[in-house]
Amino acid sequence: MGAIGYTIGFFFFEDLASLGEWGPLLGFVLASLYFIPLNSRLGGGRTLGKRWAGTRVVGRDGRPVGVAPSAVRYVVLSFPVFLVNLPFLTTGTKNPLNILTSAFFGAVGWSIVYLVLFNRRTRQSLHDLVAGTYVIRDYWFEPAPITARIWKGHFVVIALLFVLAASMAAFFGQILPRLLRKDDSIRARIELYQKLRAEPEIASVDITWEKPARPGTRAQDEEDGENDLPVKIMLRQKPVSVDAEATKIAHIILRESAPARKKNEIAVTVGYGYDIGIARDSRSETITHSPAEWGSKTP
């Protein structure tokens, strides 16, 4: 699937880049055209990987399942991979919907891994339990009903994983930011990040700040202006002008951050690309100026 994705990306890079955060939806559809039919009775319950591994997807009767159960199995398994970052699910960490979806998809992913490792009776993971399917050895395939039952204690563990995921999502989404804001320097950095992230064309922000230094030390002197500030921005689609976009970003940084104005240079990397889940690629350009030079440029 990765080879298919990168081949499409090679010929249609700009088109895929224009999809922005909706790109994984395309990968979800492309992968579904492979996994759903092949894991159903249409493909004998075997993808290429299962053929090589000598395994097969079947129902409780020991026979390959229909397209509908195969589709349910695929959706549960792939949703946390492809669709967790779709725009309508990522509306900001302060939004309760974002916290709930982060907790839900995190718990689904953890539950899948947990059951793969520890459900030794039926070897079903979460997607198999929801779809009513099993993956069996297929070296000598003789359809026979499956009588093994999952240990009920696994459901208790899965419930605890959902509680843990919800707690972590609430902590990192609301509680931790409030604690960090008590430190003036950290609060200023968080606010700058949020200002940049709020720009509609920006998909992600990475600002490399120096570690805090003790007053009167060489590191403190460097922090006061003897070093650089690298800023990496990923856009949702190709910019009309990289220089204009970088200048706009630099002006926001200079306006919102006093420490940034003390830096020797501010290096703004503007990138864009595509991520369709099964493949990703990007292109970027870095422009470096001193704060004074950035300030003299017109966005």
C-alpha positions as CSV (number, residue, x, y, z in Angstrom):
1,M,0.0,0.0,0.0
2,G,2.9,2.3,0.7
3,A,4.3,1.7,-2.7
4,I,1.0,2.5,-4.3
5,G,0.7,5.7,-2.2
6,Y,4.2,6.9,-3.0
7,T,3.7,6.2,-6.7
8,I,0.5,8.3,-6.7
9,G,2.4,11.0,-4.8
10,F,5.2,11.0,-7.3
11,F,2.9,11.9,-10.2
12,F,0.3,13.9,-8.3
13,F,2.2,15.6,-5.5
14,E,0.6,19.0,-5.8
15,D,-2.9,17.5,-6.0
16,L,-2.4,15.4,-2.9
17,A,-0.8,18.4,-1.1
18,S,-4.0,20.4,-1.8
19,L,-6.0,17.9,0.2
20,G,-4.3,19.1,3.4
21,E,-5.5,17.4,6.5
22,W,-8.1,15.6,4.5
23,G,-5.4,13.5,2.8
24,P,-5.6,10.5,5.2
25,L,-9.2,10.1,4.1
26,L,-7.9,9.2,0.6
27,G,-5.5,6.7,2.1
28,F,-8.4,5.2,4.1
29,V,-10.4,4.7,0.9
30,L,-7.5,3.3,-1.0
31,A,-6.5,0.9,1.7
32,S,-10.2,-0.2,2.1
33,L,-10.2,-1.3,-1.6
34,Y,-7.4,-3.7,-0.7
35,F,-8.2,-5.0,2.8
36,I,-12.0,-5.2,2.7
37,P,-12.5,-7.5,-0.3
38,L,-9.4,-9.6,0.3
39,N,-10.2,-10.2,4.0
40,S,-13.7,-11.3,3.0
41,R,-14.9,-14.4,1.2
42,L,-14.2,-12.5,-2.1
43,G,-10.5,-12.9,-1.4
44,G,-10.7,-16.1,0.6
45,G,-10.0,-14.2,3.8
46,R,-6.4,-13.6,2.8
47,T,-4.5,-10.5,1.9
48,L,-1.0,-10.9,0.3
49,G,0.5,-10.8,3.8
50,K,-1.8,-13.4,5.1
51,R,-1.1,-15.7,2.2
52,W,2.7,-15.4,2.9
53,A,2.1,-15.9,6.7
54,G,-0.3,-18.8,6.2
55,T,-3.3,-17.2,8.0
56,R,-6.9,-16.4,7.1
57,V,-9.8,-14.3,8.4
58,V,-12.8,-16.4,9.2
59,G,-16.1,-16.2,11.2
60,R,-17.1,-18.4,14.1
61,D,-18.2,-21.1,11.6
62,G,-14.6,-21.3,10.4
63,R,-15.4,-20.0,7.0
64,P,-14.4,-16.6,5.3
65,V,-16.8,-13.8,6.2
66,G,-18.9,-11.5,4.0
67,V,-17.9,-8.0,2.9
68,A,-19.9,-6.3,5.7
69,P,-18.0,-8.0,8.6
70,S,-14.7,-7.4,6.7
71,A,-15.6,-3.7,6.3
72,V,-16.4,-3.4,10.1
73,R,-13.1,-5.1,10.9
74,Y,-11.2,-2.8,8.7
75,V,-12.8,0.4,9.9
76,V,-12.2,-0.4,13.6
77,L,-8.5,-1.3,12.9
78,S,-7.8,1.7,10.6
79,F,-9.8,4.5,12.1
80,P,-7.1,5.4,14.7
81,V,-4.5,5.3,12.0
82,F,-6.1,7.2,9.2
83,L,-8.9,9.4,10.5
84,V,-8.0,10.5,14.0
85,N,-6.6,13.8,12.8
86,L,-9.4,14.8,10.4
87,P,-10.3,18.5,10.7
88,F,-13.8,18.0,12.1
89,L,-12.3,15.9,14.9
90,T,-9.4,18.2,15.8
91,T,-11.1,21.5,16.8
92,G,-8.6,22.5,19.5
93,T,-7.5,21.1,22.8
94,K,-10.0,23.2,24.7
95,N,-12.9,21.8,22.8
96,P,-14.5,18.8,24.7
97,L,-15.1,17.1,21.3
98,N,-11.3,17.0,20.7
99,I,-10.6,15.6,24.1
100,L,-13.3,12.9,23.8
101,T,-12.1,11.8,20.3
102,S,-8.5,11.8,21.4
103,A,-9.4,9.6,24.4
104,F,-11.6,7.3,22.3
105,F,-9.1,6.7,19.5
106,G,-6.2,6.4,21.9
107,A,-8.1,3.7,23.9
108,V,-9.0,1.9,20.7
109,G,-5.3,1.8,19.6
110,W,-4.1,0.7,23.1
111,S,-6.9,-2.0,23.2
112,I,-5.8,-3.4,19.8
113,V,-2.2,-3.7,20.9
114,Y,-3.1,-5.2,24.3
115,L,-5.3,-7.9,22.9
116,V,-2.8,-8.8,20.2
117,L,-0.2,-9.4,22.9
118,F,-2.3,-11.0,25.7
119,N,-5.5,-12.6,24.2
120,R,-4.0,-16.0,23.8
121,R,-7.2,-18.0,23.8
122,T,-8.9,-16.7,20.7
123,R,-6.1,-14.4,19.3
124,Q,-8.8,-11.8,18.6
125,S,-8.0,-8.1,18.8
126,L,-10.6,-5.4,19.2
127,H,-11.4,-5.2,15.5
128,D,-12.0,-9.0,15.4
129,L,-14.2,-8.9,18.5
130,V,-16.4,-6.1,17.0
131,A,-16.6,-7.8,13.6
132,G,-17.0,-11.4,15.0
133,T,-13.9,-12.6,13.1
134,Y,-10.9,-14.7,13.9
135,V,-7.4,-15.0,12.3
136,I,-6.5,-18.7,12.0
137,R,-3.6,-20.7,10.8
138,D,-4.2,-21.8,7.3
139,Y,-1.5,-24.3,6.4
140,W,-4.2,-27.1,6.1
141,F,-7.5,-25.2,5.8
142,E,-10.4,-27.3,7.0
143,P,-13.5,-25.2,7.8
144,A,-14.6,-26.0,11.4
145,P,-16.5,-24.0,14.0
146,I,-14.4,-22.2,16.5
147,T,-15.3,-23.0,20.1
148,A,-12.7,-20.9,22.0
149,R,-14.0,-18.0,24.1
150,I,-12.1,-14.9,25.2
151,W,-11.2,-14.5,28.9
152,K,-13.7,-12.0,30.3
153,G,-11.0,-10.3,32.3
154,H,-9.7,-8.7,29.1
155,F,-12.9,-6.6,28.9
156,V,-12.1,-5.2,32.3
157,V,-8.6,-4.2,31.1
158,I,-10.1,-2.6,28.0
159,A,-12.5,-0.6,30.1
160,L,-9.6,0.6,32.3
161,L,-7.7,1.6,29.1
162,F,-10.6,3.8,28.1
163,V,-10.6,5.4,31.5
164,L,-6.9,5.9,31.4
165,A,-7.0,7.4,27.9
166,A,-9.8,9.8,28.9
167,S,-7.8,10.9,32.0
168,M,-4.7,11.5,29.9
169,A,-6.6,13.4,27.3
170,A,-8.1,15.7,29.9
171,F,-4.7,16.1,31.6
172,F,-2.8,17.0,28.5
173,G,-5.6,18.9,26.9
174,Q,-6.7,21.1,29.8
175,I,-4.9,20.5,33.2
176,L,-1.3,20.5,32.0
177,P,-1.6,23.7,29.9
178,R,-3.1,25.5,33.0
179,L,-0.2,24.4,35.1
180,L,2.4,25.4,32.6
181,R,0.8,28.9,32.2
182,K,1.9,29.6,35.8
183,D,5.4,30.1,34.5
184,D,5.6,33.4,32.6
185,S,8.2,32.3,30.1
186,I,6.4,29.0,29.3
187,R,3.1,30.9,29.1
188,A,4.6,33.3,26.5
189,R,5.8,30.4,24.4
190,I,2.5,28.6,24.6
191,E,0.7,31.8,23.5
192,L,3.0,32.3,20.6
193,Y,2.5,28.7,19.5
194,Q,-1.3,29.2,19.7
195,K,-1.1,32.4,17.7
196,L,0.7,30.7,14.9
197,R,-1.4,27.6,15.0
198,A,-4.5,29.8,14.8
199,E,-3.5,31.0,11.3
200,P,-5.9,29.1,8.9
201,E,-3.2,28.1,6.4
202,I,-0.9,26.5,9.1
203,A,-1.2,22.8,9.8
204,S,1.6,22.4,12.3
205,V,4.2,24.5,14.2
206,D,7.5,23.5,15.6
207,I,9.5,26.1,17.5
208,T,12.9,25.1,18.9
209,W,13.6,27.2,22.0
210,E,16.8,27.1,24.0
211,K,16.8,25.5,27.4
212,P,16.3,28.0,30.3
213,A,19.6,29.3,31.6
214,R,20.7,30.6,35.0
215,P,21.2,34.4,35.2
216,G,24.8,35.5,34.9
217,T,25.9,32.4,32.9
218,R,27.2,32.2,29.4
219,A,24.0,30.2,28.5
220,Q,22.0,33.1,29.8
221,D,24.0,35.6,27.7
222,E,23.3,33.4,24.6
223,E,19.6,33.2,25.4
224,D,19.6,37.0,25.5
225,G,20.6,37.3,21.9
226,E,23.6,35.3,20.9
227,N,21.8,32.4,19.3
228,D,19.2,31.6,16.6
229,L,15.5,30.7,16.7
230,P,14.5,27.9,14.3
231,V,10.8,27.8,13.4
232,K,9.3,25.1,11.2
233,I,5.8,25.6,9.7
234,M,3.9,23.1,7.7
235,L,1.2,24.6,5.5
236,R,-2.1,23.0,4.5
237,Q,-1.3,23.6,0.8
238,K,1.3,25.1,-1.4
239,P,1.8,28.8,-0.7
240,V,1.6,31.4,-3.4
241,S,4.9,32.8,-2.2
242,V,7.3,31.1,0.3
243,D,9.0,34.4,1.1
244,A,5.7,36.2,1.8
245,E,4.5,33.4,4.0
246,A,7.8,33.3,6.0
247,T,7.7,37.1,6.4
248,K,4.1,36.9,7.8
249,I,5.2,34.2,10.2
250,A,8.2,36.2,11.3
251,H,6.1,39.3,11.9
252,I,3.8,37.3,14.2
253,I,6.8,36.0,16.1
254,L,8.3,39.4,16.5
255,R,5.0,41.0,17.6
256,E,4.1,38.3,20.1
257,S,7.5,37.3,21.6
258,A,10.0,39.6,23.3
259,P,12.7,36.8,23.6
260,A,12.5,36.3,19.9
261,R,13.3,39.9,19.2
262,K,16.6,39.4,21.1
263,K,17.8,36.5,18.9
264,N,20.6,36.8,16.4
265,E,18.6,35.3,13.6
266,I,15.2,33.8,13.1
267,A,15.2,30.9,10.7
268,V,11.7,30.2,9.3
269,T,11.2,27.0,7.4
270,V,8.0,26.9,5.3
271,G,7.0,23.5,4.2
272,Y,4.0,21.8,2.6
273,G,3.3,18.3,1.4
274,Y,0.8,15.5,1.7
275,D,0.0,12.8,4.2
276,I,-2.4,10.1,3.0
277,G,-1.7,7.6,5.8
278,I,-0.1,5.0,3.5
279,A,2.5,7.6,2.3
280,R,3.7,11.0,3.1
281,D,6.1,13.5,1.5
282,S,6.9,17.2,1.9
283,R,8.9,20.0,0.4
284,S,10.3,22.9,2.3
285,E,12.4,26.1,2.1
286,T,14.2,27.9,4.9
287,I,14.7,31.7,5.0
288,T,16.9,33.2,7.7
289,H,17.1,36.9,8.7
290,S,17.9,38.9,11.8
291,P,14.9,40.3,13.7
292,A,15.7,43.7,12.3
293,E,15.8,42.4,8.7
294,W,12.5,40.5,9.2
295,G,10.9,43.7,10.6
296,S,11.9,45.7,7.6
297,K,10.2,43.3,5.2
298,T,6.6,43.7,4.1
299,P,4.5,40.6,4.5
